[in-house]
Amino acid sequence: MVGVPESHTGWTFITSHARVLAAIADNPNVRVRDIAARCRLTERAVARIISDLEQDGYLSHTREGRTNTYRIEPDKVLRHPAEAGLTVASLLSLLVQDESDRANTPAAQS
């Protein structure tokens, strides 16, 4: 996992639900513990967010042994009326970098 940024206070542009979804898009086998560390949330908050996303059909999972594999529904439309017609895939295209792109960014090289 790429280095976790320091904690932040104040408002941000991206919701916790979007951050969790992006972490899962980045690695469909990611552990709740790792999502929590990356998103600066508690494991309980991440579990609640995953439950929300599954309940509304944005996410599903299969369990193999002790590992969850998540599946995002890329064609699902975002919930807010201001984003009417935009899909989860369009949101994630802004939030998730290709692994090759991430390796070439200055933050990843330091």
C-alpha positions as CSV (number, residue, x, y, z in Angstrom):
1,M,0.0,0.0,0.0
2,V,1.2,3.5,-0.8
3,G,2.2,5.6,2.2
4,V,-0.8,6.8,4.3
5,P,-1.1,10.5,4.5
6,E,-1.2,12.3,7.8
7,S,-4.6,12.9,9.4
8,H,-6.5,16.0,8.4
9,T,-9.0,18.2,10.1
10,G,-11.7,20.3,8.5
11,W,-13.8,19.6,5.5
12,T,-12.8,17.7,2.4
13,F,-14.2,17.3,-1.1
14,I,-14.5,13.5,-1.1
15,T,-16.9,11.6,1.2
16,S,-15.9,8.6,3.3
17,H,-18.2,6.4,1.1
18,A,-16.3,7.5,-2.0
19,R,-12.9,6.9,-0.4
20,V,-13.9,3.4,0.7
21,L,-15.2,2.6,-2.7
22,A,-12.0,3.9,-4.3
23,A,-9.9,1.7,-2.0
24,I,-11.9,-1.3,-3.0
25,A,-11.7,-0.4,-6.7
26,D,-7.9,-0.2,-6.2
27,N,-7.8,-3.7,-4.7
28,P,-10.9,-5.9,-4.7
29,N,-9.4,-8.2,-2.0
30,V,-8.4,-5.4,0.4
31,R,-9.0,-6.0,4.1
32,V,-11.3,-3.7,6.2
33,R,-8.2,-3.0,8.4
34,D,-6.3,-1.7,5.4
35,I,-9.2,0.4,4.1
36,A,-9.5,1.9,7.5
37,A,-5.9,2.9,7.6
38,R,-5.9,4.3,4.1
39,C,-9.1,6.3,4.6
40,R,-8.3,7.4,8.1
41,L,-11.5,5.8,9.5
42,T,-12.2,3.2,12.1
43,E,-12.7,-0.4,11.1
44,R,-16.3,-0.1,12.4
45,A,-17.0,2.9,10.2
46,V,-15.6,1.1,7.2
47,A,-17.7,-2.0,7.9
48,R,-20.8,0.3,8.2
49,I,-19.9,2.0,4.9
50,I,-19.4,-1.3,3.1
51,S,-22.8,-2.4,4.5
52,D,-24.4,0.8,3.1
53,L,-22.8,0.3,-0.3
54,E,-23.9,-3.4,-0.4
55,Q,-27.5,-2.6,0.8
56,D,-28.0,-0.1,-2.0
57,G,-26.5,-2.3,-4.7
58,Y,-23.2,-0.5,-5.4
59,L,-21.1,-3.3,-4.0
60,S,-21.2,-7.0,-3.4
61,H,-18.8,-9.5,-2.0
62,T,-18.0,-13.2,-2.1
63,R,-16.1,-14.9,0.7
64,E,-13.3,-17.5,0.1
65,G,-12.0,-18.7,3.4
66,R,-11.1,-15.6,5.4
67,T,-10.8,-13.4,2.3
68,N,-13.6,-11.2,0.9
69,T,-13.5,-10.3,-2.8
70,Y,-15.6,-7.2,-3.5
71,R,-17.3,-6.5,-6.8
72,I,-18.3,-2.9,-7.6
73,E,-21.3,-2.3,-9.9
74,P,-19.7,0.2,-12.3
75,D,-22.9,1.1,-14.2
76,K,-24.9,2.0,-11.0
77,V,-25.9,5.6,-11.1
78,L,-24.8,8.0,-8.3
79,R,-27.5,8.8,-5.6
80,H,-27.5,12.6,-5.5
81,P,-29.8,14.4,-8.0
82,A,-27.0,16.8,-8.9
83,E,-25.1,13.8,-10.3
84,A,-28.1,12.4,-12.2
85,G,-26.9,10.1,-14.9
86,L,-23.3,9.8,-13.7
87,T,-22.1,6.3,-12.9
88,V,-19.9,4.8,-10.3
89,A,-17.3,4.1,-13.0
90,S,-17.2,7.8,-13.9
91,L,-16.5,8.7,-10.2
92,L,-13.9,6.0,-9.8
93,S,-12.1,7.1,-13.0
94,L,-11.3,10.3,-11.1
95,L,-10.4,8.7,-7.8
96,V,-8.4,5.6,-8.7
97,Q,-5.1,5.9,-10.5
98,D,-3.7,3.2,-12.7
99,E,-0.9,1.4,-10.8
100,S,1.6,2.5,-13.5
101,D,0.4,6.1,-13.1
102,R,0.8,5.9,-9.3
103,A,4.4,4.6,-9.6
104,N,5.3,7.6,-11.8
105,T,3.9,10.3,-9.5
106,P,6.4,12.4,-7.5
107,A,4.7,11.4,-4.2
108,A,5.3,7.7,-4.9
109,Q,8.9,8.3,-5.9
110,S,9.9,10.0,-2.6
